[in-house]
């Protein structure tokens, strides 16, 4: 199977079966303060070009990551 390029698939299926019921419990509970502001991220009007580049870069990175993980 390794010669056919299916070695990775064989390992993935082996680990998937063995780790099917694997869970990690948090060490402590998450607490979010009531007085926190939800509008903490903002972009100024002068940085619109930077904002566009940031969004395009993040989209490209996510797309490439998704594409490469499927190989």
PDB file of N, H, CA, C and O in Angstrom:
ATOM      1  N   UNK A   1       0.820  -1.199   0.000  1.00  0.00           N
ATOM      2  CA  UNK A   1       0.000   0.000   0.000  1.00  0.00           C
ATOM      3  C   UNK A   1       0.863   1.263   0.000  1.00  0.00           C
ATOM      4  O   UNK A   1       0.456   2.300  -0.523  1.00  0.00           O
ATOM      5  N   UNK A   2       2.053   1.167   0.587  1.00  0.00           N
ATOM      6  H   UNK A   2       2.384   0.324   1.012  1.00  0.00           H
ATOM      7  CA  UNK A   2       2.942   2.327   0.622  1.00  0.00           C
ATOM      8  C   UNK A   2       3.380   2.696  -0.779  1.00  0.00           C
ATOM      9  O   UNK A   2       3.501   3.878  -1.099  1.00  0.00           O
ATOM     10  N   UNK A   3       3.620   1.691  -1.627  1.00  0.00           N
ATOM     11  H   UNK A   3       3.522   0.731  -1.366  1.00  0.00           H
ATOM     12  CA  UNK A   3       4.057   1.957  -2.985  1.00  0.00           C
ATOM     13  C   UNK A   3       2.963   2.618  -3.822  1.00  0.00           C
ATOM     14  O   UNK A   3       3.263   3.316  -4.790  1.00  0.00           O
ATOM     15  N   UNK A   4       1.739   2.411  -3.469  1.00  0.00           N
ATOM     16  H   UNK A   4       1.495   1.844  -2.682  1.00  0.00           H
ATOM     17  CA  UNK A   4       0.621   3.028  -4.175  1.00  0.00           C
ATOM     18  C   UNK A   4       0.276   4.402  -3.633  1.00  0.00           C
ATOM     19  O   UNK A   4      -0.640   5.050  -4.137  1.00  0.00           O
ATOM     20  N   UNK A   5       0.997   4.861  -2.608  1.00  0.00           N
ATOM     21  H   UNK A   5       1.742   4.334  -2.198  1.00  0.00           H
ATOM     22  CA  UNK A   5       0.731   6.167  -2.037  1.00  0.00           C
ATOM     23  C   UNK A   5      -0.360   6.146  -0.984  1.00  0.00           C
ATOM     24  O   UNK A   5      -0.866   7.201  -0.601  1.00  0.00           O
ATOM     25  N   UNK A   6      -0.727   4.978  -0.515  1.00  0.00           N
ATOM     26  H   UNK A   6      -0.315   4.121  -0.827  1.00  0.00           H
ATOM     27  CA  UNK A   6      -1.809   4.867   0.452  1.00  0.00           C
ATOM     28  C   UNK A   6      -1.300   4.625   1.870  1.00  0.00           C
ATOM     29  O   UNK A   6      -2.082   4.298   2.762  1.00  0.00           O
ATOM     30  N   UNK A   7       0.012   4.784   2.082  1.00  0.00           N
ATOM     31  H   UNK A   7       0.647   5.050   1.356  1.00  0.00           H
ATOM     32  CA  UNK A   7       0.579   4.574   3.409  1.00  0.00           C
ATOM     33  C   UNK A   7       0.034   5.558   4.425  1.00  0.00           C
ATOM     34  O   UNK A   7      -0.267   5.186   5.559  1.00  0.00           O
ATOM     35  N   UNK A   8      -0.092   6.821   4.019  1.00  0.00           N
ATOM     36  H   UNK A   8       0.153   7.123   3.098  1.00  0.00           H
ATOM     37  CA  UNK A   8      -0.637   7.842   4.914  1.00  0.00           C
ATOM     38  C   UNK A   8      -2.080   7.557   5.276  1.00  0.00           C
ATOM     39  O   UNK A   8      -2.487   7.762   6.419  1.00  0.00           O
ATOM     40  N   UNK A   9      -2.846   7.094   4.328  1.00  0.00           N
ATOM     41  H   UNK A   9      -2.515   6.928   3.399  1.00  0.00           H
ATOM     42  CA  UNK A   9      -4.245   6.756   4.579  1.00  0.00           C
ATOM     43  C   UNK A   9      -4.354   5.591   5.554  1.00  0.00           C
ATOM     44  O   UNK A   9      -5.233   5.569   6.416  1.00  0.00           O
ATOM     45  N   UNK A  10      -3.455   4.629   5.408  1.00  0.00           N
ATOM     46  H   UNK A  10      -2.741   4.647   4.708  1.00  0.00           H
ATOM     47  CA  UNK A  10      -3.465   3.477   6.305  1.00  0.00           C
ATOM     48  C   UNK A  10      -3.157   3.911   7.745  1.00  0.00           C
ATOM     49  O   UNK A  10      -3.818   3.460   8.681  1.00  0.00           O
ATOM     50  N   UNK A  11      -2.164   4.779   7.924  1.00  0.00           N
ATOM     51  H   UNK A  11      -1.627   5.146   7.164  1.00  0.00           H
ATOM     52  CA  UNK A  11      -1.831   5.278   9.262  1.00  0.00           C
ATOM     53  C   UNK A  11      -2.969   6.114   9.824  1.00  0.00           C
ATOM     54  O   UNK A  11      -3.291   6.016  11.009  1.00  0.00           O
ATOM     55  N   UNK A  12      -3.585   6.945   8.966  1.00  0.00           N
ATOM     56  H   UNK A  12      -3.324   7.024   8.004  1.00  0.00           H
ATOM     57  CA  UNK A  12      -4.688   7.800   9.423  1.00  0.00           C
ATOM     58  C   UNK A  12      -5.855   6.957   9.928  1.00  0.00           C
ATOM     59  O   UNK A  12      -6.451   7.277  10.956  1.00  0.00           O
ATOM     60  N   UNK A  13      -6.177   5.901   9.224  1.00  0.00           N
ATOM     61  H   UNK A  13      -5.693   5.642   8.389  1.00  0.00           H
ATOM     62  CA  UNK A  13      -7.282   5.039   9.653  1.00  0.00           C
ATOM     63  C   UNK A  13      -6.936   4.302  10.937  1.00  0.00           C
ATOM     64  O   UNK A  13      -7.802   4.099  11.787  1.00  0.00           O
ATOM     65  N   UNK A  14      -5.668   3.896  11.088  1.00  0.00           N
ATOM     66  H   UNK A  14      -4.964   4.061  10.397  1.00  0.00           H
ATOM     67  CA  UNK A  14      -5.238   3.214  12.314  1.00  0.00           C
ATOM     68  C   UNK A  14      -5.380   4.139  13.513  1.00  0.00           C
ATOM     69  O   UNK A  14      -5.926   3.748  14.545  1.00  0.00           O
ATOM     70  N   UNK A  15      -4.885   5.376  13.374  1.00  0.00           N
ATOM     71  H   UNK A  15      -4.442   5.694  12.536  1.00  0.00           H
ATOM     72  CA  UNK A  15      -4.971   6.313  14.490  1.00  0.00           C
ATOM     73  C   UNK A  15      -6.410   6.751  14.750  1.00  0.00           C
ATOM     74  O   UNK A  15      -6.788   6.981  15.898  1.00  0.00           O
ATOM     75  N   UNK A  16      -7.212   6.868  13.698  1.00  0.00           N
ATOM     76  H   UNK A  16      -6.905   6.681  12.765  1.00  0.00           H
ATOM     77  CA  UNK A  16      -8.605   7.268  13.876  1.00  0.00           C
ATOM     78  C   UNK A  16      -9.359   6.245  14.721  1.00  0.00           C
ATOM     79  O   UNK A  16     -10.142   6.621  15.593  1.00  0.00           O
ATOM     80  N   UNK A  17      -9.133   4.982  14.476  1.00  0.00           N
ATOM     81  H   UNK A  17      -8.496   4.676  13.768  1.00  0.00           H
ATOM     82  CA  UNK A  17      -9.803   3.931  15.255  1.00  0.00           C
ATOM     83  C   UNK A  17      -9.321   3.952  16.699  1.00  0.00           C
ATOM     84  O   UNK A  17     -10.123   3.819  17.623  1.00  0.00           O
ATOM     85  N   UNK A  18      -8.014   4.117  16.900  1.00  0.00           N
ATOM     86  H   UNK A  18      -7.363   4.225  16.149  1.00  0.00           H
ATOM     87  CA  UNK A  18      -7.460   4.084  18.249  1.00  0.00           C
ATOM     88  C   UNK A  18      -7.809   5.327  19.065  1.00  0.00           C
ATOM     89  O   UNK A  18      -7.893   5.255  20.291  1.00  0.00           O
ATOM     90  N   UNK A  19      -8.009   6.452  18.410  1.00  0.00           N
ATOM     91  H   UNK A  19      -7.940   6.511  17.414  1.00  0.00           H
ATOM     92  CA  UNK A  19      -8.266   7.709  19.120  1.00  0.00           C
ATOM     93  C   UNK A  19      -9.715   8.152  19.021  1.00  0.00           C
ATOM     94  O   UNK A  19     -10.012   9.323  19.257  1.00  0.00           O
ATOM     95  N   UNK A  20     -10.602   7.268  18.687  1.00  0.00           N
ATOM     96  H   UNK A  20     -10.360   6.317  18.495  1.00  0.00           H
ATOM     97  CA  UNK A  20     -12.001   7.619  18.485  1.00  0.00           C
ATOM     98  C   UNK A  20     -12.648   8.179  19.740  1.00  0.00           C
ATOM     99  O   UNK A  20     -13.428   9.128  19.653  1.00  0.00           O
ATOM    100  N   UNK A  21     -12.347   7.623  20.897  1.00  0.00           N
ATOM    101  H   UNK A  21     -11.714   6.852  20.968  1.00  0.00           H
ATOM    102  CA  UNK A  21     -12.955   8.076  22.146  1.00  0.00           C
ATOM    103  C   UNK A  21     -12.027   8.967  22.969  1.00  0.00           C
ATOM    104  O   UNK A  21     -12.276   9.171  24.157  1.00  0.00           O
ATOM    105  N   UNK A  22     -10.976   9.497  22.373  1.00  0.00           N
ATOM    106  H   UNK A  22     -10.774   9.331  21.407  1.00  0.00           H
ATOM    107  CA  UNK A  22     -10.009  10.323  23.088  1.00  0.00           C
ATOM    108  C   UNK A  22     -10.601  11.710  23.353  1.00  0.00           C
ATOM    109  O   UNK A  22     -11.095  12.362  22.433  1.00  0.00           O
ATOM    110  N   UNK A  23     -10.550  12.160  24.610  1.00  0.00           N
ATOM    111  H   UNK A  23     -10.149  11.630  25.357  1.00  0.00           H
ATOM    112  CA  UNK A  23     -11.063  13.472  24.987  1.00  0.00           C
ATOM    113  C   UNK A  23     -10.083  14.137  25.934  1.00  0.00           C
ATOM    114  O   UNK A  23      -9.413  13.471  26.723  1.00  0.00           O
ATOM    115  N   UNK A  24     -10.006  15.439  25.850  1.00  0.00           N
ATOM    116  H   UNK A  24     -10.550  15.980  25.209  1.00  0.00           H
ATOM    117  CA  UNK A  24      -9.171  16.230  26.763  1.00  0.00           C
ATOM    118  C   UNK A  24     -10.101  17.105  27.581  1.00  0.00           C
ATOM    119  O   UNK A  24     -10.886  17.873  27.025  1.00  0.00           O
ATOM    120  N   UNK A  25     -10.017  16.993  28.881  1.00  0.00           N
ATOM    121  H   UNK A  25      -9.380  16.369  29.332  1.00  0.00           H
ATOM    122  CA  UNK A  25     -10.846  17.804  29.766  1.00  0.00           C
ATOM    123  C   UNK A  25     -10.078  19.075  30.138  1.00  0.00           C
ATOM    124  O   UNK A  25      -8.868  19.022  30.358  1.00  0.00           O
ATOM    125  N   UNK A  26     -10.765  20.210  30.209  1.00  0.00           N
ATOM    126  H   UNK A  26     -11.748  20.253  30.030  1.00  0.00           H
ATOM    127  CA  UNK A  26     -10.081  21.452  30.587  1.00  0.00           C
ATOM    128  C   UNK A  26      -9.632  21.397  32.045  1.00  0.00           C
ATOM    129  O   UNK A  26     -10.279  20.777  32.888  1.00  0.00           O
ATOM    130  N   UNK A  27      -8.505  22.063  32.320  1.00  0.00           N
ATOM    131  H   UNK A  27      -7.980  22.567  31.635  1.00  0.00           H
ATOM    132  CA  UNK A  27      -7.991  22.070  33.691  1.00  0.00           C
ATOM    133  C   UNK A  27      -8.765  23.053  34.572  1.00  0.00           C
ATOM    134  O   UNK A  27      -8.829  22.875  35.788  1.00  0.00           O
ATOM    135  N   UNK A  28      -9.351  24.087  33.967  1.00  0.00           N
ATOM    136  H   UNK A  28      -9.299  24.232  32.979  1.00  0.00           H
ATOM    137  CA  UNK A  28     -10.202  25.006  34.724  1.00  0.00           C
ATOM    138  C   UNK A  28     -11.256  25.586  33.786  1.00  0.00           C
ATOM    139  O   UNK A  28     -11.077  25.599  32.568  1.00  0.00           O
ATOM    140  N   UNK A  29     -12.341  26.059  34.357  1.00  0.00           N
ATOM    141  H   UNK A  29     -12.486  26.048  35.346  1.00  0.00           H
ATOM    142  CA  UNK A  29     -13.450  26.599  33.571  1.00  0.00           C
ATOM    143  C   UNK A  29     -13.113  27.975  33.019  1.00  0.00           C
ATOM    144  O   UNK A  29     -12.405  28.758  33.652  1.00  0.00           O
ATOM    145  N   UNK A  30     -13.629  28.257  31.835  1.00  0.00           N
ATOM    146  H   UNK A  30     -14.205  27.621  31.320  1.00  0.00           H
ATOM    147  CA  UNK A  30     -13.453  29.558  31.213  1.00  0.00           C
ATOM    148  C   UNK A  30     -14.469  30.523  31.793  1.00  0.00           C
ATOM    149  O   UNK A  30     -15.665  30.237  31.841  1.00  0.00           O
ATOM    150  N   UNK A  31     -13.975  31.669  32.230  1.00  0.00           N
ATOM    151  H   UNK A  31     -13.003  31.902  32.190  1.00  0.00           H
ATOM    152  CA  UNK A  31     -14.895  32.687  32.737  1.00  0.00           C
ATOM    153  C   UNK A  31     -14.645  33.992  31.986  1.00  0.00           C
ATOM    154  O   UNK A  31     -13.514  34.469  31.902  1.00  0.00           O
ATOM    155  N   UNK A  32     -15.705  34.551  31.450  1.00  0.00           N
ATOM    156  H   UNK A  32     -16.625  34.163  31.518  1.00  0.00           H
ATOM    157  CA  UNK A  32     -15.637  35.801  30.706  1.00  0.00           C
ATOM    158  C   UNK A  32     -16.273  36.883  31.561  1.00  0.00           C
ATOM    159  O   UNK A  32     -17.419  36.734  31.984  1.00  0.00           O
ATOM    160  N   UNK A  33     -15.547  37.984  31.827  1.00  0.00           N
ATOM    161  H   UNK A  33     -14.616  38.105  31.483  1.00  0.00           H
ATOM    162  CA  UNK A  33     -16.113  39.063  32.647  1.00  0.00           C
ATOM    163  C   UNK A  33     -17.346  39.676  31.990  1.00  0.00           C
ATOM    164  O   UNK A  33     -17.431  39.745  30.764  1.00  0.00           O
ATOM    165  N   UNK A  34     -18.287  40.114  32.798  1.00  0.00           N
ATOM    166  H   UNK A  34     -18.218  40.058  33.794  1.00  0.00           H
ATOM    167  CA  UNK A  34     -19.511  40.725  32.274  1.00  0.00           C
ATOM    168  C   UNK A  34     -19.272  42.108  31.686  1.00  0.00           C
ATOM    169  O   UNK A  34     -20.023  42.547  30.815  1.00  0.00           O
ATOM    170  N   UNK A  35     -18.236  42.801  32.150  1.00  0.00           N
ATOM    171  H   UNK A  35     -17.626  42.444  32.858  1.00  0.00           H
ATOM    172  CA  UNK A  35     -18.015  44.183  31.714  1.00  0.00           C
ATOM    173  C   UNK A  35     -17.052  44.298  30.534  1.00  0.00           C
ATOM    174  O   UNK A  35     -16.568  45.394  30.254  1.00  0.00           O
ATOM    175  N   UNK A  36     -16.761  43.208  29.838  1.00  0.00           N
ATOM    176  H   UNK A  36     -17.154  42.317  30.065  1.00  0.00           H
ATOM    177  CA  UNK A  36     -15.846  43.252  28.704  1.00  0.00           C
ATOM    178  C   UNK A  36     -16.567  43.802  27.472  1.00  0.00           C
ATOM    179  O   UNK A  36     -17.744  43.519  27.248  1.00  0.00           O
ATOM    180  N   UNK A  37     -15.837  44.595  26.678  1.00  0.00           N
ATOM    181  H   UNK A  37     -14.881  44.824  26.860  1.00  0.00           H
ATOM    182  CA  UNK A  37     -16.409  45.183  25.470  1.00  0.00           C
ATOM    183  C   UNK A  37     -16.230  44.215  24.307  1.00  0.00           C
ATOM    184  O   UNK A  37     -15.144  43.664  24.127  1.00  0.00           O
ATOM    185  N   UNK A  38     -17.274  44.001  23.519  1.00  0.00           N
ATOM    186  H   UNK A  38     -18.156  44.448  23.665  1.00  0.00           H
ATOM    187  CA  UNK A  38     -17.188  43.092  22.390  1.00  0.00           C
ATOM    188  C   UNK A  38     -16.687  43.789  21.129  1.00  0.00           C
ATOM    189  O   UNK A  38     -16.408  43.114  20.139  1.00  0.00           O
ATOM    190  N   UNK A  39     -16.567  45.086  21.130  1.00  0.00           N
ATOM    191  H   UNK A  39     -16.794  45.635  21.935  1.00  0.00           H
ATOM    192  CA  UNK A  39     -16.108  45.853  19.964  1.00  0.00           C
ATOM    193  C   UNK A  39     -14.680  46.338  20.173  1.00  0.00           C
ATOM    194  O   UNK A  39     -14.412  47.534  20.064  1.00  0.00           O
ATOM    195  N   UNK A  40     -13.773  45.436  20.468  1.00  0.00           N
ATOM    196  H   UNK A  40     -13.990  44.464  20.556  1.00  0.00           H
ATOM    197  CA  UNK A  40     -12.403  45.844  20.756  1.00  0.00           C
ATOM    198  C   UNK A  40     -11.530  45.920  19.512  1.00  0.00           C
ATOM    199  O   UNK A  40     -10.484  46.566  19.554  1.00  0.00           O
ATOM    200  N   UNK A  41     -11.913  45.290  18.410  1.00  0.00           N
ATOM    201  H   UNK A  41     -12.763  44.764  18.376  1.00  0.00           H
ATOM    202  CA  UNK A  41     -11.125  45.318  17.185  1.00  0.00           C
ATOM    203  C   UNK A  41     -11.770  46.294  16.218  1.00  0.00           C
ATOM    204  O   UNK A  41     -12.962  46.209  15.924  1.00  0.00           O
ATOM    205  N   UNK A  42     -10.960  47.222  15.731  1.00  0.00           N
ATOM    206  H   UNK A  42      -9.992  47.291  15.969  1.00  0.00           H
ATOM    207  CA  UNK A  42     -11.482  48.173  14.755  1.00  0.00           C
ATOM    208  C   UNK A  42     -10.367  48.583  13.807  1.00  0.00           C
ATOM    209  O   UNK A  42      -9.190  48.555  14.168  1.00  0.00           O
ATOM    210  N   UNK A  43     -10.739  48.959  12.610  1.00  0.00           N
ATOM    211  H   UNK A  43     -11.695  48.982  12.317  1.00  0.00           H
ATOM    212  CA  UNK A  43      -9.808  49.440  11.607  1.00  0.00           C
ATOM    213  C   UNK A  43     -10.157  50.882  11.291  1.00  0.00           C
ATOM    214  O   UNK A  43     -11.326  51.230  11.128  1.00  0.00           O
ATOM    215  N   UNK A  44      -9.136  51.710  11.209  1.00  0.00           N
ATOM    216  H   UNK A  44      -8.186  51.427  11.342  1.00  0.00           H
ATOM    217  CA  UNK A  44      -9.403  53.109  10.868  1.00  0.00           C
ATOM    218  C   UNK A  44      -9.588  53.235   9.368  1.00  0.00           C
ATOM    219  O   UNK A  44      -9.200  52.344   8.613  1.00  0.00           O
ATOM    220  N   UNK A  45     -10.183  54.344   8.932  1.00  0.00           N
ATOM    221  H   UNK A  45     -10.498  55.068   9.546  1.00  0.00           H
ATOM    222  CA  UNK A  45     -10.456  54.570   7.522  1.00  0.00           C
ATOM    223  C   UNK A  45      -9.202  54.674   6.684  1.00  0.00           C
ATOM    224  O   UNK A  45      -9.229  54.352   5.496  1.00  0.00           O
ATOM    225  N   UNK A  46      -8.095  55.119   7.274  1.00  0.00           N
ATOM    226  H   UNK A  46      -8.073  55.380   8.239  1.00  0.00           H
ATOM    227  CA  UNK A  46      -6.866  55.282   6.508  1.00  0.00           C
ATOM    228  C   UNK A  46      -6.164  53.954   6.249  1.00  0.00           C
ATOM    229  O   UNK A  46      -5.255  53.886   5.422  1.00  0.00           O
ATOM    230  N   UNK A  47      -6.570  52.914   6.937  1.00  0.00           N
ATOM    231  H   UNK A  47      -7.309  52.969   7.609  1.00  0.00           H
ATOM    232  CA  UNK A  47      -5.930  51.616   6.770  1.00  0.00           C
ATOM    233  C   UNK A  47      -6.792  50.640   5.977  1.00  0.00           C
ATOM    234  O   UNK A  47      -6.683  49.430   6.176  1.00  0.00           O
ATOM    235  N   UNK A  48      -7.637  51.131   5.093  1.00  0.00           N
ATOM    236  H   UNK A  48      -7.726  52.114   4.931  1.00  0.00           H
ATOM    237  CA  UNK A  48      -8.509  50.248   4.311  1.00  0.00           C
ATOM    238  C   UNK A  48      -7.696  49.320   3.422  1.00  0.00           C
ATOM    239  O   UNK A  48      -8.052  48.154   3.248  1.00  0.00           O
ATOM    240  N   UNK A  49      -6.592  49.837   2.850  1.00  0.00           N
ATOM    241  H   UNK A  49      -6.303  50.784   2.991  1.00  0.00           H
ATOM    242  CA  UNK A  49      -5.749  49.011   1.995  1.00  0.00           C
ATOM    243  C   UNK A  49      -5.120  47.883   2.806  1.00  0.00           C
ATOM    244  O   UNK A  49      -5.056  46.745   2.342  1.00  0.00           O
ATOM    245  N   UNK A  50      -4.659  48.192   4.011  1.00  0.00           N
ATOM    246  H   UNK A  50      -4.712  49.116   4.389  1.00  0.00           H
ATOM    247  CA  UNK A  50      -4.086  47.175   4.893  1.00  0.00           C
ATOM    248  C   UNK A  50      -5.136  46.145   5.272  1.00  0.00           C
ATOM    249  O   UNK A  50      -4.845  44.950   5.324  1.00  0.00           O
ATOM    250  N   UNK A  51      -6.344  46.595   5.535  1.00  0.00           N
ATOM    251  H   UNK A  51      -6.580  47.566   5.493  1.00  0.00           H
ATOM    252  CA  UNK A  51      -7.430  45.684   5.895  1.00  0.00           C
ATOM    253  C   UNK A  51      -7.723  44.717   4.751  1.00  0.00           C
ATOM    254  O   UNK A  51      -7.911  43.523   4.986  1.00  0.00           O
ATOM    255  N   UNK A  52      -7.765  45.213   3.531  1.00  0.00           N
ATOM    256  H   UNK A  52      -7.613  46.183   3.341  1.00  0.00           H
ATOM    257  CA  UNK A  52      -8.017  44.354   2.377  1.00  0.00           C
ATOM    258  C   UNK A  52      -6.899  43.327   2.216  1.00  0.00           C
ATOM    259  O   UNK A  52      -7.165  42.153   1.962  1.00  0.00           O
ATOM    260  N   UNK A  53      -5.645  43.768   2.365  1.00  0.00           N
ATOM    261  H   UNK A  53      -5.429  44.722   2.571  1.00  0.00           H
ATOM    262  CA  UNK A  53      -4.520  42.849   2.240  1.00  0.00           C
ATOM    263  C   UNK A  53      -4.549  41.794   3.336  1.00  0.00           C
ATOM    264  O   UNK A  53      -4.226  40.632   3.091  1.00  0.00           O
ATOM    265  N   UNK A  54      -4.931  42.190   4.534  1.00  0.00           N
ATOM    266  H   UNK A  54      -5.193  43.135   4.733  1.00  0.00           H
ATOM    267  CA  UNK A  54      -5.006  41.247   5.641  1.00  0.00           C
ATOM    268  C   UNK A  54      -6.079  40.192   5.396  1.00  0.00           C
ATOM    269  O   UNK A  54      -5.849  39.007   5.641  1.00  0.00           O
ATOM    270  N   UNK A  55      -7.232  40.605   4.921  1.00  0.00           N
ATOM    271  H   UNK A  55      -7.418  41.568   4.722  1.00  0.00           H
ATOM    272  CA  UNK A  55      -8.328  39.668   4.644  1.00  0.00           C
ATOM    273  C   UNK A  55      -7.961  38.721   3.508  1.00  0.00           C
ATOM    274  O   UNK A  55      -8.228  37.522   3.584  1.00  0.00           O
ATOM    275  N   UNK A  56      -7.350  39.257   2.455  1.00  0.00           N
ATOM    276  H   UNK A  56      -7.132  40.231   2.393  1.00  0.00           H
ATOM    277  CA  UNK A  56      -6.937  38.421   1.321  1.00  0.00           C
ATOM    278  C   UNK A  56      -5.873  37.419   1.755  1.00  0.00           C
ATOM    279  O   UNK A  56      -5.925  36.250   1.372  1.00  0.00           O
ATOM    280  N   UNK A  57      -4.910  37.872   2.551  1.00  0.00           N
ATOM    281  H   UNK A  57      -4.867  38.821   2.862  1.00  0.00           H
ATOM    282  CA  UNK A  57      -3.848  36.987   3.019  1.00  0.00           C
ATOM    283  C   UNK A  57      -4.402  35.877   3.911  1.00  0.00           C
ATOM    284  O   UNK A  57      -4.012  34.718   3.775  1.00  0.00           O
ATOM    285  N   UNK A  58      -5.304  36.228   4.818  1.00  0.00           N
ATOM    286  H   UNK A  58      -5.620  37.170   4.928  1.00  0.00           H
ATOM    287  CA  UNK A  58      -5.886  35.223   5.710  1.00  0.00           C
ATOM    288  C   UNK A  58      -6.714  34.216   4.919  1.00  0.00           C
ATOM    289  O   UNK A  58      -6.656  33.018   5.193  1.00  0.00           O
ATOM    290  N   UNK A  59      -7.475  34.685   3.949  1.00  0.00           N
ATOM    291  H   UNK A  59      -7.522  35.659   3.726  1.00  0.00           H
ATOM    292  CA  UNK A  59      -8.279  33.788   3.120  1.00  0.00           C
ATOM    293  C   UNK A  59      -7.394  32.838   2.321  1.00  0.00           C
ATOM    294  O   UNK A  59      -7.683  31.646   2.214  1.00  0.00           O
ATOM    295  N   UNK A  60      -6.313  33.380   1.762  1.00  0.00           N
ATOM    296  H   UNK A  60      -6.078  34.348   1.849  1.00  0.00           H
ATOM    297  CA  UNK A  60      -5.383  32.551   1.001  1.00  0.00           C
ATOM    298  C   UNK A  60      -4.716  31.518   1.896  1.00  0.00           C
ATOM    299  O   UNK A  60      -4.579  30.357   1.510  1.00  0.00           O
ATOM    300  N   UNK A  61      -4.304  31.926   3.079  1.00  0.00           N
ATOM    301  H   UNK A  61      -4.416  32.869   3.393  1.00  0.00           H
ATOM    302  CA  UNK A  61      -3.660  31.001   4.011  1.00  0.00           C
ATOM    303  C   UNK A  61      -4.606  29.881   4.425  1.00  0.00           C
ATOM    304  O   UNK A  61      -4.206  28.717   4.461  1.00  0.00           O
ATOM    305  N   UNK A  62      -5.843  30.212   4.733  1.00  0.00           N
ATOM    306  H   UNK A  62      -6.169  31.157   4.703  1.00  0.00           H
ATOM    307  CA  UNK A  62      -6.827  29.199   5.123  1.00  0.00           C
ATOM    308  C   UNK A  62      -7.116  28.245   3.968  1.00  0.00           C
ATOM    309  O   UNK A  62      -7.241  27.037   4.166  1.00  0.00           O
ATOM    310  N   UNK A  63      -7.220  28.799   2.760  1.00  0.00           N
ATOM    311  H   UNK A  63      -7.119  29.781   2.599  1.00  0.00           H
ATOM    312  CA  UNK A  63      -7.491  27.971   1.585  1.00  0.00           C
ATOM    313  C   UNK A  63      -6.333  27.020   1.315  1.00  0.00           C
ATOM    314  O   UNK A  63      -6.555  25.837   1.053  1.00  0.00           O
ATOM    315  N   UNK A  64      -5.100  27.518   1.376  1.00  0.00           N
ATOM    316  H   UNK A  64      -4.920  28.478   1.589  1.00  0.00           H
ATOM    317  CA  UNK A  64      -3.940  26.669   1.159  1.00  0.00           C
ATOM    318  C   UNK A  64      -3.817  25.609   2.240  1.00  0.00           C
ATOM    319  O   UNK A  64      -3.470  24.466   1.944  1.00  0.00           O
ATOM    320  N   UNK A  65      -4.093  25.967   3.490  1.00  0.00           N
ATOM    321  H   UNK A  65      -4.375  26.896   3.731  1.00  0.00           H
ATOM    322  CA  UNK A  65      -4.027  25.013   4.566  1.00  0.00           C
ATOM    323  C   UNK A  65      -5.055  23.898   4.365  1.00  0.00           C
ATOM    324  O   UNK A  65      -4.756  22.720   4.564  1.00  0.00           O
ATOM    325  N   UNK A  66      -6.253  24.280   3.973  1.00  0.00           N
ATOM    326  H   UNK A  66      -6.496  25.237   3.811  1.00  0.00           H
ATOM    327  CA  UNK A  66      -7.307  23.298   3.724  1.00  0.00           C
ATOM    328  C   UNK A  66      -6.933  22.390   2.551  1.00  0.00           C
ATOM    329  O   UNK A  66      -7.147  21.179   2.601  1.00  0.00           O
ATOM    330  N   UNK A  67      -6.375  22.983   1.500  1.00  0.00           N
ATOM    331  H   UNK A  67      -6.201  23.967   1.459  1.00  0.00           H
ATOM    332  CA  UNK A  67      -5.993  22.214   0.311  1.00  0.00           C
ATOM    333  C   UNK A  67      -4.852  21.254   0.639  1.00  0.00           C
ATOM    334  O   UNK A  67      -4.883  20.096   0.225  1.00  0.00           O
ATOM    335  N   UNK A  68      -3.848  21.723   1.377  1.00  0.00           N
ATOM    336  H   UNK A  68      -3.823  22.665   1.713  1.00  0.00           H
ATOM    337  CA  UNK A  68      -2.685  20.893   1.686  1.00  0.00           C
ATOM    338  C   UNK A  68      -3.023  19.791   2.677  1.00  0.00           C
ATOM    339  O   UNK A  68      -2.413  18.723   2.626  1.00  0.00           O
ATOM    340  N   UNK A  69      -3.964  20.012   3.568  1.00  0.00           N
ATOM    341  H   UNK A  69      -4.460  20.880   3.609  1.00  0.00           H
ATOM    342  CA  UNK A  69      -4.315  18.968   4.520  1.00  0.00           C
ATOM    343  C   UNK A  69      -5.120  17.843   3.852  1.00  0.00           C
ATOM    344  O   UNK A  69      -5.213  16.747   4.403  1.00  0.00           O
ATOM    345  N   UNK A  70      -5.686  18.096   2.702  1.00  0.00           N
ATOM    346  H   UNK A  70      -5.611  18.987   2.254  1.00  0.00           H
ATOM    347  CA  UNK A  70      -6.451  17.078   1.997  1.00  0.00           C
ATOM    348  C   UNK A  70      -5.597  16.168   1.141  1.00  0.00           C
ATOM    349  O   UNK A  70      -6.085  15.171   0.608  1.00  0.00           O
ATOM    350  N   UNK A  71      -4.320  16.507   1.007  1.00  0.00           N
ATOM    351  H   UNK A  71      -3.924  17.317   1.440  1.00  0.00           H
ATOM    352  CA  UNK A  71      -3.421  15.711   0.151  1.00  0.00           C
ATOM    353  C   UNK A  71      -2.915  14.512   0.890  1.00  0.00           C
ATOM    354  O   UNK A  71      -2.148  13.723   0.337  1.00  0.00           O
TER     355      UNK A  71
END
